Amino acid sequence: MTNQEKQHIVTDIQAQVKHPNRYSVFIDGTFWCGLSADALLDSKLSRGDTLSAKEAQQLKRAAEVDMITGRLLQWLSIRRRSEWEVVQYLQRKKIPKDLQYKLLEQLKDKQLIDDPAFAKAWVASRRLLKSISRRKLQYELRQKRVSNDIIDDVLRQDEADEPAVLKDLILTKRQQSRYQDEKKLMQYLARQGFHYGDIKTALEELSSQ
């Protein structure tokens, strides 16, 4: 009997102590691979099952995909990511091209990759954290390789009052000694994406109040 024809036996399936949602699969008495609870259910594996050498290798491949998917989902749970960010992540992890495509399609089907939703969440988050210009938001979203059409659409929906945002930022920064110098303040505001004319107008209006 050749190695290809040899049958292998699933001798044990054990819950992992440090990772309760993962299981260790043993074949012929030796650890073979780890699977998440969902992947184990999908595999329909049971103790005592017999596998051909090809099926055993397919199981190991499925386990690798399962582990990559688990890590990717954990990374995505931290915050929404643009499609470009996900592609960059997969490339850094040296995931094969065919698997990259498969994972991207799965994530899109589950709406875990959704650039319009990502851009909307990004704008909302940045608005909460700090006073920021639409121009700066546009720049940041372009850095995430979100399409111009999506950026334009999301920023059209942004209800922030840009002149009010600018004035709030000026008032905040004026509390810091380094920005008592109006030239330095204007340079800072320009770096935040505000136009020179708008900065000058806001400063004049605040001075007249």
Buried (B, 14 or more C-beta within 10 A) or exposed (E): EEEEEEEBBBBBBEEEEEEEEBBBBBBEEEEBBBBBEEBBEEBEBEEEBEBEBEEBEEBEEBBBBBBBBBEBEEBBEEEBBBBBBBBBBBEEEEBEEEBBEBBBEBBBEEEBBBBBBBBBBBBEEBBEEEBBBBBBBBEBBEEBEBBEEBBEEBBEEEEBEBEEBBBBBBEEBBEEEEBEEEEEBBEBBBEBBBBEEBBEBBBEEEEEE
